[in-house]
């Protein structure tokens, strides 16, 4: 009986300490009226329609040749007015559509990444199955990324604002139709922080094969303290990306050691703007909040 009460108390404590929706970040007030949220937005359905009977398209999906007007092609993205990004996560099942400015993204994956946004005040609207459920304004500074979480019952939360290492300017004109070669023998990913396409590399990051071997060596360390000692020696000569750091954190048994390593690895991280992705590697949200506070203080 005593063992039963001990287990019951442990489960209750776990319930209060585990991650909980709406406990991190700044709540952004919903400005959508009840009238707006009760009306279905048919625009999404019209925009996503695949109706081939449209007078503007022929059977091959191209515009009818009878149209005299030709499209105006814009090969260069104009970044003179600035550049900003917004990453939004919805950790719930369902089909959502997010609208920011003139951009819309719809999916059921719960992850929405907006690039090439104009800095300044932007209206963000959230739709669930074409019904408006949330609308508010966000102020995005130039060359920054806003990271947000949305919960249907708690609202929209701003988790943080992160400086971008660089925006990509007119490089799109030269690389959009090429295999992203950057002239130094490396492939270039425009969303990769440690290869920026200008001949520079940030850090000494392991390849996938090297990291796989490294992870196997880490697994052979029997206790968390030995894993930390092993990693400390490696951090003196190796850099990691956020995905690799998260994989390493999963090898620890306790959150306090995950947090210690995450703090140690921050200076060796080549894509610090993605550090928020580590927050769900913890079992308890208090450690995620502590890491978030640590990251904020590094700026």
C-alpha positions, 0 to 999 in steps of 0.5 A: 500500500505504501508503494502504491501511494508513493507511485501515485504521488510521483505521477501527480508530481509529473503531471504538474511538472511536465510540458504544458500548453501556454506556459512558455512565451508571451501571449498575443491577444486574439483580435478576431471578432466572433462574427469573423470566426463564425464565418467560413472563409471560402477564399482558401477553397477557391484558391486551391481549386483544381477545376480545369473548366476555368476560362483562364486555363486550357486542358493542359493547365496553361493560360489560354493563348487568346489572352493578349497580356503577358506576365511580368517576370521578376527575376530579382527579389528586392531586399532593399526594404528588408527581410524577415522570417516567421516560424510557427508551430501548432502541436495539435492534430488538424488541418490549419492555414496560416496567412501573413501578409500576401503569403499563405501556408496550409498543411496538417504537419503543424509546422509553418515556415515563412520566408521573404516577409516584409519587416514591420507590423504584419497581420497574422491570421490562423484558420482551422478548416477554413474558419478563422480562429485567431488574428493578431498583429506581430511586429517583425524587425529587419533580419530577424525570425519570430518563433511562435506556438499556437494552441486552440484553447490557450492562444498564440504565444511568442517564444522568441526573436532571433537575429538572422546571420545573413539574408540572401539578397540577390543570390537567388538570381544566380542559383535558383535554376542551378544545382546550388554550387557555391564555387568552392566545391561545396553544395549550397543550401540557402537555409543552411547557416554554416555554408552561406554560399559566399565561400565562407564556412562556419565551424567544423561540423561533422559529416553525417557519417562522422556524426553517426560514428561519434554518436556510437562512441557516446552511447558506449559511455555508461553514465551521464557524467562520463558522457559529459566528460567525453563531450567536453573534450570534443567541444574543444575541436568540433562544432555541431548543428542544432539537429546534432545537439538534439540527438546528443541530448537524447542520450542523457538520462536526466534533464539537468545533464541535457541542460548542462550540455545544451549550455556548453554546446551553444557557443559551438552551434553553427545555427544558433537561430534554430536553438529553440528546436531543443526545447522539446528534448526535455522531459520537463518544461522548467528546463526548457524555460531555463535554456530559453532564458540562457539563450536570451542572455547570450545576445 
